């Protein structure tokens, strides 16, 4: 039954998105950087020359490197130093995430603030990576990428399906329906489904697809519930502590099953864990401003 529903949802998404024309292809910078990273002789300086050609992405990479989550005592002012801080093993996935966000970037309007969206995405990605490191999750780079991209479907929804986007907002405003429920009522699917559809189309790693698809309901993940739970936890934290919160997550429904999935044992243990990070969360968010 689940497989049939999933197939139906993908067919609906394909039909909706095909009506708006061709979606963009993976940016050239990703192909070029990927080829360079496959060469063991590539240096940070070599990557710097390519990345610096795209000023918007270069600026965002500096924002990431200057995050308090990396604990660097002095300001990171150059791309080559930022690459060293972030690490060659993470720079490819970071560039991929940033390029996706730039591809679908929309101008600010009365119903969309792209700066808030960017700060929320960066907050979730960097904070989830920090928590993953502290919980000894073995592949925190995956968490970082999934966190940055978890709401990519909203960008696509806003840019390519503006009428549906407006209808969702109207439903939320008039009937106080939660955003995710309003998406299902208007579209028959959610921004999570949109992102997963695109990631499959672009041959993204399955762990990214899964984490993004289930970031609102990580206990439903059958592939990697831990990764999905880490993203869900920080998405919830942005609302709980008002640090990088995004309007689309208003009245966020917390999945308490992550207490066991992440090994906290009890909700009290999880709450104590989060309180110990509260100061860092707020310092980090202030740095994004």
N, C-alpha and C positions, 0 to 999 in steps of 0.2 A: 504493500500500500504506500509506504514511504517513497519507494522508488518511482511509483506511478505519479505521486504528487510532485516529486522533484522534477520529473520529465515534463509534466504539465507546466510547472512554473518556468522552466527554461524555455519552453516553447512560447509562453506568453511574453517573456522578456525579449526573446529574439524577434517576435512580431512587433513589439513596441519600439524597440531600438532600430529595427530595419526601416521603419517608417520615417526616421529622421536622417537617413543617409548614412554614408560610411563613417565609422568611428575612426579616430586617428590610429596610426601605427606606432609601434615602439620607437621613441626618438632615436636619432642617429647617435647621440652622445652615449647612449646605453650600449649600443653595439661596439662603438669605438673603445670605451672604457673596459668592457668585458674582454675584448681581444687583448688589450694591454695587460689586464690582470692575469690573463692566462700565460703571459710571458714572465718568467721568474726574474728577468733582468729589469723589469719596469720599476721605476723609483717613484717616490712621492712627488718629486719635481716633475717627472714626465706626466703624471696624472694632473698635476696642478695646471699645466699648460692647456690641457683639454678642458678641464672643468671651468677654468677662468673665462672661457669663451662664452659661457652662459652666466651672465651676471646674477640673474635671479636665483639660480640653483647655487651658485657660489656663495651668495649671501646667506642662504638657508643652511648650508653646510657649516658656515662660521657660527650660526646660531646654535646648531647642535653641539659643536665642539666647545662652545662657551657655557654649556649647561653645567650647573653646579653638580649634576649627577656624575660628571667626569672628574670632579674634584681638582681641577687645575687651578693653582693659586694665582696665576697671572692671565691676563686677557689673551685669547688666541686671535691674532690679527691677520694671519696669512693662511692661504689655502693649503700650502704644503705642510705647515705645522698642524692645521686642522686634520689633514689626512693621517698624520702620524698619531694624533690623539685618538681619532675614531678607529683607526686600524685598517689595514688593507683588506682584512677578511670581512669587514663590515661595510666598506665604502661602496661596493658594488650594489648591495641591497638598498643602501641609503639612497644612492643615485637613482635607482629604479623607482623607489617610492616617491622621491621628489619630482622626478620626471612625470610620473603618472599624475601627480597633483597639479603640476604646471599645465599639463595637456588639457585638463578639464577645468582649469581655473575660470571663475566667472567674476564679473565686476560686482562690487558692492551695490546693493539695492535696499529697498525698504524691508525686504523679506530675506536678505542674505548678507552676512558679514564675513567676507573671506578671511580677514585677519583673525577673527575669532575662531573660525574653522581651523586655520593653520596652527594657531597657538594650542588649541585643544588636541589636534593630532600630534603635535610635537610633544606636548605634555604627556600624553598617553604613551607614546613610543619610548621616550627617554626614561620616564618613571617606571614603566613596566620592565624595562631592561635592568634598571637598578634593583628593583625588587627581585627579579629573576636571578641576578647575580648573588644577592644576599640569601636567597633560598637555595642556592647551588643548582639552579636549573642549568643543564649542560650547554644549551645553545641559546644564550641570551640575545645573540644577533637576530635570530628568528623572531624573538619577542619584539625587538625594536622595530623590525620591518612591519610585522603584523599590526603593531600599535599605530605606526604612522599611517597605515593604509586602511584601518578598520572602518572608517566612514567614507571611503572613496565613492561608494555607491550614491551618497548624497550629492556629490559634485556632478555625477552623471545625471541623476534625477533632476537637479536644478537646471542644468545646461541643455539637456536634450529632451526633457519632458516637462517643460515649464507650465503647461496647462494643468497637468496632473499634480505638479508641485504646488501650484496655487490652490487646487481643490483640497489637497491634504491640509494645507495651512488653514483654509476656511473651515474644514471639519474640526480641526483642533480648536480653533478660536470659538466657533459657534456652539459646539456640543461638548467641549472639554474632553475630547477623545485623545488618549495618548498618541504621540506621533507614530510609533510603530504600528499600532492598531489602525490608525488612519491610513497609513500606507497600504496595509492589507485590504482595507475597505475600498480604497480608490483604485489600486493597481492589481490586487490579487497576489502581490508579492511585496518584498521589502527592499530597502537599500542594501541589506546584507546579501540578498539573492542577486541583485544587480552586480555587485562587486564579484561575487563568486563566479557568475557567468562570464564576466570579462576576464578574470584571472585564468579560468580554464581555457578560454579562447587564446590567451597570450602565453599559455604553457607555464604559468607560475607553479612553484613547488606546491604540492598538495597540502602541506602543513599551513601555508599561508591562506589558501582557499578555505580550509576548515576553520581556522581561528577567526577569520573575518565573518564567515557564514554564521558562526555560533557565538559571536561576542556578546550578544544579549541573552543567550541561553546556553552557556558553556556545558552544562550537565547533559545536554543532548548530543554533544560531540562524541563520535565513536572513534575518531582517528587520533586526536590529541587533545583531550579535555583539559590538560594542564595548561597548555599554551592558550587556549581559548579562555580559560579561567583567569589567567594573568592579565589579559587584555580587559576582561570584564571587570575585574577588581579595580583597576586604575580608572576605567571609564566611570565606575561608581564613585571612586574617590574624588574625581574632579567635581562632581555634584556635591558630595558630602562636605568637602572642605572649601568649595567655591574657588577652586584653583584651576583655571583653564576649562571651566565648564562650558558646554555648548547647549544652546536652546533646544536642540533636537533630543537631548537626553533629559529634559525636564520630567520629573516624577519617575526617575529611573527605577526599574524593577530589579531588585537585587536577587540574584540566584544563590540562595544560602547553601546549595550543594557544593559550592566551591570551597567551603570550610573543610570538608573531607577531601575533596580533590587535591587541594594544596597542602593537606596534612596539618592543619592548624588544631584539629581536635575539638574545638568549640568556638562559638561565635565570639565569646569573651576574649579568647586568645587572639583571634583575628583583630578585634577592636583594639586591643592593647598594642598589637603589632603596628597597626595603622597610626595610632596616637604617637608612637615613637618616631614616626616619619613626618608628622604634621609640620614641624618647623622647616624641614627640608623641602616638603611640597610647596610651602608658601615662598621660601627663598627662591626656589627654582622658577615658580610662576612669575615672580617679580623680575627675574632676569630676562624673561621673554618679553617683558614690556619695555 
